[in-house]
Amino acid sequence: MPDSELTHLKRPVALTHLGIVAERVVRAFWPVWTVVFAGIAPAMMGWQDVLPVEIVWFFAVLVVLAAIITLVYGLRRFKWPARSEAVARVDAALPGRPIAAIADEQAIGASDPASQAVWNAHLARMARRTEGAKPVEPDLRVASRDPYGLRYLALLCFVAATLFGSLWRVSTLTDTITSDTDIAVLSGPTWEGWVQPPAYTGKPTLYLADITPGTLRIPVGSRIILRLYGEVGALTISETVSGRVDDIPPASAEEQSFEVVQAGTLSIDGENGAAWDVVLIADAPPTVSLSGPMEIEALGEMAQPFAAQDDYAIIGGTATIALNLPAVDRRFGLLVDPDPIDPLVLDLPLPISGDRDDFQEQLIDDFSQHPWANLPVTMTLQVTDAPGQVGQSEVAELILPGRRFFQPVAKAVIEQRRDLLWSKSNTPRVVDVLRAVSHRPDDIFRRETTYLRLRFTLRRLSNMADLGLSDENRAEIAQALWDLAIQLEEGTLADARERLERAQERLAEAMRNGASDEEIAELMQELREATDDYMNMLAQNAQPRDDGTDQPDQAESDRMEFTMDELQALMDRIEELMQEGRMAEAQELMEQLNELMQNLEVVQDPNAQGGPGQQSMQDLAETLRDQQGLSDDAFRELQEQFNPGNPQSQPQQGGDGEGEQGEQEGQGLGQGDNPEGGQQNDQGAGGEGDPQQSLADRQRALRGELDRQRDALPNLGGEAADEARDALDRADGAMDRAEEALRQGDLAEAIDRQAEALNALRDGMRSLGDAIAENSEDQPGQGGEDGERTTRAPGQRDPLGRELGENGQLGSEDNMLQQDVQRRAEELLDEIRRRSSEQDRPEGERNYLKRLLDRF
């Protein structure tokens, strides 16, 4: 085949030849550049400037020798590849090695025309196969020759030096290993200098040789580093910026370093010298201020927004809260001088990420249990920057937020706790007030447990006062009073009626004393939950309705029926009126709600089928009552341990029980948990049972009964059913821990675990009731889409005074919108704006109108 027909092989063969060259260069000389990278990296990082010259010399000689040895080793191993090697590699990559076949010669039959024709056809076929020839990639891998990865380690050092060092620093290596005399002879005296601003500024290092002599503006605290090369004394340094008076090096010292603390001059005198007038950029002190009003949650948690600024960054801050004694209303227990209490010092939160030169954050904390809760205090914010400068906000006078209590007895207990923490000298007064509060327990205490807790705490406080009240004892009594107030405020009422009455009383107290929007929302939520529990209790005890008569009697005709939706609408309206400040109207609706709940009766439709889970609700309610009775017995036994011989079956009333005669604690509270005066169930797993039966055995039996009830739960679906099962699992675990504590004699721990079990049981019953309601919505006869609606008598009205529709639904079918709502709203807003701008109106009215504008 003529060479002209194989020209397409030149390019792949040439590229393959270059690849073989690269392959052999890499394999022969990889140790050379490994040594070069490893040797140049320390020089780029400037190690020669800080290490002794002997070490620098040793390292430089070692690198040079290693480079020479590896270079000689590579030259000896390197062989330039022939073109035939490239051709053979390309040929090996083709099927059938066609290039070698083309180079072959016909051995026999060369004179035979037929044989020659076959040979030429073979050559043509091989030539066509060469048309697909491509360059062969070289094998540049040397892992087998470098099993420890030294080449990668050297490359990593070089990359790191490139990022954090400078290639120009390599030139200083020659300055280090060359004598000063040679430098002076070759280049004469020269110098280098750098200005390093403080790290917190984030500004880069300046190279003095690149800065034109004249004015030099640098931050306060910058460090200047100067190096002089050449004959000693040829260059000298003079400066007035460091303020140094002691331990000053000679002006001709080869290396000098000092910090700039004042404005002045800096000059390098001599050949190629320079001078600058140094001007300092002052570091401004940080600033901090309150950026908005304090936000207070319903349970007393506060959130105070603040803003802080600095020219560089703020590294820390504190909030100092101190008692504002002149602003305190010095009455009752606050009349005496307070015991010394150190101011509260809180760390201000700083941004976790981002800049700290200008930011806004919130100081969040809960001071409900602090002695200064709900008392006047002063708050001062302070922030600090890196140089230590302090910025301080203006002193803000405010009321330290804390949880507010609306239940009267809880308010009294919290007030006495505050007086006790105010001063130990208030101890006798606190004892007297608490004794007076507990004088008639049947009038103010709904549960025997809370009364016994108060009497127990009162006796301990009285005994401690006689022996001298220490700080530890006062803290213990304060915690006990706090827990008691929480129990009185939130209640541990097992009966839904008592809980509903408690929620109504707390809401009425909030109406009289004023409450924030958050507190109103919390109280209304509590009222809704209590109403749901009460309705579930009535539904469990509902009596079937006899519809056998054709005409209802007069009492039946006067009866008004309403749904839970209508009841919820009434409570929503009460909450709305309270938030708008219309307490009189809210109080009127609240009285209507109370009357409705007192006269409420739930009857069952005789044609309706009982829904799943009703028996489980009754069983759980029984278990709840039994568990509460067991908890009361455990508490009485705990009190008996501290006061032997003091019977609790008839608690004394009035006094503290120490020598007072004729006064019975707890008189009128012996009925247990039933607010109607009924007796607790003395049978079953959690009743009184055998008087000789231990509390632990009763707890174990009660837990077994709960296990049985869990297994008997109906197969209900939905999220509420899952929550009910989880709550009963928690109750089971709490009962198990309570039993263990009872067997170990730890009554205090057992009471705490029993309280957990009671809360879990209540949650389980509430979730089970929701699950029953969810699963009954789609069943006919329950008032849903498939059930027949009750027809109201004409003229009947709902709890809001609206006439009911013909289908018994909430509201009326009549069109009550006689005009465009949007236009009417705009007219009202315009009228409010007009009246709020009239300066002759009373200030109180204008403030009210402005609040309306802010709200709407």
Stockholm file with secondary structure:
# STOCKHOLM 1.0

chainA/1-856         MPDSELTHLKRPVALTHLGIVAERVVRAFWPVWTVVFAGIAPAMMGWQDVLPVEIVWFFAVLVVLAAIITLVYGLRRFKWPARSEAVARVDAALPGRPIAAIADEQAIGASDPASQAVWNAHLARMARRTEGAKPVEPDLRVASRDPYGLRYLALLCFVAATLFGSLWRVSTLTDTITSDTDIAVLSGPTWEGWVQPPAYTGKPTLYLADITPGTLRIPVGSRIILRLYGEVGALTISETVSGRVDDIPPASAEEQSFEVVQAGTLSIDGENGAAWDVVLIADAPPTVSLSGPMEIEALGEMAQPFAAQDDYAIIGGTATIALNLPAVDRRFGLLVDPDPIDPLVLDLPLPISGDRDDFQEQLIDDFSQHPWANLPVTMTLQVTDAPGQVGQSEVAELILPGRRFFQPVAKAVIEQRRDLLWSKSNTPRVVDVLRAVSHRPDDIFRRETTYLRLRFTLRRLSNMADLGLSDENRAEIAQALWDLAIQLEEGTLADARERLERAQERLAEAMRNGASDEEIAELMQELREATDDYMNMLAQNAQPRDDGTDQPDQAESDRMEFTMDELQALMDRIEELMQEGRMAEAQELMEQLNELMQNLEVVQDPNAQGGPGQQSMQDLAETLRDQQGLSDDAFRELQEQFNPGNPQSQPQQGGDGEGEQGEQEGQGLGQGDNPEGGQQNDQGAGGEGDPQQSLADRQRALRGELDRQRDALPNLGGEAADEARDALDRADGAMDRAEEALRQGDLAEAIDRQAEALNALRDGMRSLGDAIAENSEDQPGQGGEDGERTTRAPGQRDPLGRELGENGQLGSEDNMLQQDVQRRAEELLDEIRRRSSEQDRPEGERNYLKRLLDRF
#=GR chainA/1-856 SS CCGGGGGGGHHHHHHHHHHHHHHHHHHHHHHHHHHHHHHHHHHHHTGGGTSCHHHHHHHHHHHHHHHHHHHHHHHHHCCCCCHHHHHHHHHHTSTTCHHHHHHCCCCSCTTCHHHHHHHHHHHHHHHHHHTTCCCCCCCCCCTTTCTTCHHHHHHHHHHHHHHHSCGGGGHHHHHHHSCHHHHHHHTCSEEEEEEECCGGGTCCCEEGGGSCSEEEEEETTCEEEEEEESSTTSEEEEESSSCCCSSCCCTTCSEEEEECCSCEEEEEEETTCEEEEEEEECCCCCEEEECSCCEECTTSEEEEEEEEECSSCEEEEEEEEEECGGGSCCCGGGSSCCCCCCCEEEECCCCSSSCSSEEEEEEEEECTTSTTTTSEEEEEEEEEETTCCEEECCCEEEECCCCCCCSHHHHHHHHHHHHHHHCGGGHHHHHHHHHHHTSSHHHHCSCHHHHHHHHHHHHHHHHHHHHCCCHHHHHHHHHHHHHHHHHHHHCCCCSHHHHHHHHHHHHHHHHHHCCCHHHHHHHHHHHHHHHHHHHHHHHHTCEECCCCSSSCCHHHHTCCCCCHHHHHHHHHHHHHHHHTTCHHHHHHHHHHHHHHHHTCCCEECTTSCCCTTHHHHHHHHHHHHHHHHHHHHHHHHHHHHHSTTCCSSSCBCSSCSSSCCSCCBTTTCTTTTCTTSCCCCCSSSSSCCCTTSCHHHHHHHHHHHHHHHHHTCCCCCSHHHHHHHHHHHHHHHHHHHHHHHHHTTCHHHHHHHHHHHHHHHHHHHHHHHHHHHHHHTTSTTSSSSSSCCCCCCTTCBCTTSCBCCTTSCSSCSSCCCCSCHHHHHHHHHHHHHHHHTCTTSCHHHHHHHHHHHHHC
#=GC SS_cons         CCGGGGGGGHHHHHHHHHHHHHHHHHHHHHHHHHHHHHHHHHHHHTGGGTSCHHHHHHHHHHHHHHHHHHHHHHHHHCCCCCHHHHHHHHHHTSTTCHHHHHHCCCCSCTTCHHHHHHHHHHHHHHHHHHTTCCCCCCCCCCTTTCTTCHHHHHHHHHHHHHHHSCGGGGHHHHHHHSCHHHHHHHTCSEEEEEEECCGGGTCCCEEGGGSCSEEEEEETTCEEEEEEESSTTSEEEEESSSCCCSSCCCTTCSEEEEECCSCEEEEEEETTCEEEEEEEECCCCCEEEECSCCEECTTSEEEEEEEEECSSCEEEEEEEEEECGGGSCCCGGGSSCCCCCCCEEEECCCCSSSCSSEEEEEEEEECTTSTTTTSEEEEEEEEEETTCCEEECCCEEEECCCCCCCSHHHHHHHHHHHHHHHCGGGHHHHHHHHHHHTSSHHHHCSCHHHHHHHHHHHHHHHHHHHHCCCHHHHHHHHHHHHHHHHHHHHCCCCSHHHHHHHHHHHHHHHHHHCCCHHHHHHHHHHHHHHHHHHHHHHHHTCEECCCCSSSCCHHHHTCCCCCHHHHHHHHHHHHHHHHTTCHHHHHHHHHHHHHHHHTCCCEECTTSCCCTTHHHHHHHHHHHHHHHHHHHHHHHHHHHHHSTTCCSSSCBCSSCSSSCCSCCBTTTCTTTTCTTSCCCCCSSSSSCCCTTSCHHHHHHHHHHHHHHHHHTCCCCCSHHHHHHHHHHHHHHHHHHHHHHHHHTTCHHHHHHHHHHHHHHHHHHHHHHHHHHHHHHTTSTTSSSSSSCCCCCCTTCBCTTSCBCCTTSCSSCSSCCCCSCHHHHHHHHHHHHHHHHTCTTSCHHHHHHHHHHHHHC
//
